Amino acid sequence: MLIILGAFLAFIIFSNKKRSNAAKQLEASVAVGAQVVMLGGIKGKIVSILEDSVIVETTPGNRIEFVKAAVRTVVEPTLETKPKATKSTPAKAAVAPKKPAAPAKKTTTQKAAK
């Protein structure tokens, strides 16, 4: 019984250390200019870092201040900003404007109904 309890406590201690190290690594990776995702799902770019908070610019001119702990992930910058078109993608063909539909001709059953 004591062995199981000891193993359980060791498991809790090691998992807390692992989580703590991951949080410290994330906080260290936060820098001005980094693209981040906040806990609420807000995406933006870090404009400035204060003592215990960060200011994130979500859209040009719209800045929000968050606690540093609210940063969920730091998005890695990519070299390619726009996906390149491949040859397998069909080119868009010019679409001719549609002609209006001709009015329906009255049949004998429609004449009789009126």
C-alpha positions in Angstrom: 0.0 0.0 0.0 2.8 2.4 0.9 4.6 1.6 -2.4 1.5 2.5 -4.4 1.1 5.7 -2.5 4.8 6.6 -3.0 4.6 5.9 -6.7 1.4 8.1 -7.0 3.1 11.0 -5.2 6.2 10.7 -7.4 4.0 10.7 -10.4 2.3 13.9 -9.2 5.6 15.7 -8.4 7.2 14.8 -11.8 4.2 15.8 -13.8 4.1 19.2 -12.0 7.8 19.8 -12.7 7.2 19.0 -16.4 4.2 21.4 -16.6 6.2 24.1 -14.8 9.2 23.7 -17.2 6.8 24.0 -20.2 5.3 27.2 -18.8 8.7 28.7 -18.2 9.8 27.8 -21.7 6.7 29.4 -23.2 7.2 32.5 -21.2 10.8 32.7 -22.4 9.7 32.4 -26.0 7.4 35.4 -25.8 9.2 38.3 -27.5 8.2 41.6 -29.2 7.1 40.8 -32.7 6.0 37.2 -32.0 2.7 36.0 -33.3 0.7 34.6 -30.3 -2.7 32.9 -29.6 -4.2 33.9 -26.3 -6.3 31.7 -24.0 -9.5 33.2 -25.3 -8.6 32.4 -28.9 -7.5 35.9 -29.8 -4.6 36.0 -32.3 -2.2 38.8 -32.6 1.3 40.2 -32.6 3.1 41.3 -29.4 3.8 45.0 -29.6 5.4 45.5 -26.1 6.2 43.5 -23.0 5.6 45.0 -19.6 6.6 43.7 -16.1 3.7 41.2 -15.8 1.7 41.8 -19.0 2.0 41.9 -22.7 0.3 44.3 -25.2 -1.0 42.5 -28.3 -2.1 44.1 -31.5 -4.9 42.1 -33.0 -5.7 44.3 -35.9 -3.8 47.5 -37.1 -4.5 50.1 -34.4 -6.3 47.8 -32.0 -4.1 46.9 -29.0 -5.1 44.8 -26.0 -3.2 44.3 -22.8 -3.1 40.7 -21.4 -1.4 39.1 -18.4 1.6 37.1 -19.6 0.0 33.9 -18.3 -2.8 34.3 -20.8 -0.5 33.4 -23.7 -1.5 29.9 -24.9 0.9 29.4 -27.8 3.6 31.3 -29.8 3.0 30.7 -33.5 6.2 29.9 -35.4 6.8 32.3 -38.3 6.7 30.8 -41.7 8.8 31.8 -44.7 6.0 31.3 -47.1 3.2 33.7 -46.6 0.9 32.7 -49.4 0.4 29.1 -50.8 1.7 28.8 -54.3 -0.6 27.7 -57.1 0.2 24.3 -58.5 -0.2 23.1 -62.0 -2.8 20.5 -61.0 -5.2 23.3 -60.0 -7.4 24.1 -63.0 -7.3 27.7 -64.2 -10.6 29.7 -63.9 -12.4 29.9 -67.2 -14.1 33.0 -68.3 -17.8 32.7 -67.5 -20.3 34.0 -70.1 -23.2 36.0 -68.6 -26.4 34.1 -68.4 -29.3 35.0 -70.7 -32.6 35.5 -69.0 -35.0 32.6 -69.4 -37.7 32.9 -72.0 -41.2 33.2 -70.7 -43.0 29.8 -70.6 -45.6 29.2 -73.3 -49.1 28.6 -72.1 -50.4 25.2 -72.8 -54.0 24.1 -73.3 -54.3 23.0 -69.7 -53.1 26.3 -68.4 -55.6 28.1 -70.7 -58.4 26.0 -69.5 -57.5 26.6 -65.8 -57.8 30.3 -66.2 
